[in-house]
Amino acid sequence: MAREMARLWRRHHLTYDQTKHVVEAARKELKLTPPRQRQRTVERLDRGEIDALIDAAYRQSPGTACW
């Protein structure tokens, strides 16, 4: 579907702003609404978890790093 849309936009020489308007119009036509609540951030570690992670990293030997 994305490939087809890109082909249509290319064929009609749409600018970035025009494509944005087309997407908004399509959402309105389809009566699509965003979810009421989104998870926008990752869960953070609390201070104790951060300290434990750092301690474990310092205890680990340099040759066993996972990256």
C-alpha positions as CSV (number, residue, x, y, z in Angstrom):
1,M,0.0,0.0,0.0
2,A,2.8,2.4,0.9
3,R,4.5,1.7,-2.5
4,E,1.2,2.5,-4.3
5,M,0.8,5.7,-2.4
6,A,4.3,6.8,-3.1
7,R,3.7,6.0,-6.8
8,L,0.6,8.1,-6.8
9,W,2.2,11.0,-5.0
10,R,5.2,10.9,-7.4
11,R,2.8,10.8,-10.4
12,H,1.0,13.9,-9.2
13,H,4.2,15.7,-8.1
14,L,2.9,16.3,-4.5
15,T,5.0,18.3,-2.1
16,Y,5.5,17.3,1.5
17,D,2.7,19.6,2.7
18,Q,0.4,18.3,0.1
19,T,1.0,14.7,1.0
20,K,0.4,15.6,4.7
21,H,-3.0,17.2,3.6
22,V,-3.9,14.0,1.6
23,V,-3.2,11.8,4.6
24,E,-5.3,14.0,6.9
25,A,-8.2,14.0,4.4
26,A,-8.0,10.2,4.0
27,R,-8.1,9.8,7.8
28,K,-11.1,12.1,7.9
29,E,-12.9,10.2,5.1
30,L,-12.3,6.9,6.8
31,K,-13.3,8.3,10.2
32,L,-10.1,7.2,11.7
33,T,-9.2,8.6,15.1
34,P,-6.0,8.3,17.2
35,P,-6.1,6.0,20.2
36,R,-7.3,7.7,23.4
37,Q,-4.0,6.9,25.2
38,R,-0.6,6.2,23.7
39,Q,2.5,5.0,25.4
40,R,4.9,7.7,24.2
41,T,7.9,6.9,26.4
42,V,9.6,3.8,27.5
43,E,9.4,2.7,31.1
44,R,12.3,4.1,33.0
45,L,14.4,2.3,35.6
46,D,14.0,3.6,39.2
47,R,17.1,4.7,41.1
48,G,17.7,1.3,42.7
49,E,17.5,-0.5,39.4
50,I,20.0,2.0,37.9
51,D,22.4,1.4,40.7
52,A,22.1,-2.4,40.4
53,L,22.7,-2.2,36.7
54,I,25.8,0.0,37.1
55,D,27.1,-2.3,39.8
56,A,26.6,-5.4,37.7
57,A,28.3,-3.7,34.7
58,Y,31.4,-2.8,36.8
59,R,31.5,-6.4,38.2
60,Q,31.4,-7.9,34.7
61,S,34.7,-8.6,33.0
62,P,35.5,-6.5,29.8
63,G,35.6,-9.6,27.6
64,T,31.9,-10.6,28.3
65,A,30.2,-7.4,27.1
66,C,27.1,-8.1,25.0
67,W,27.7,-5.4,22.5
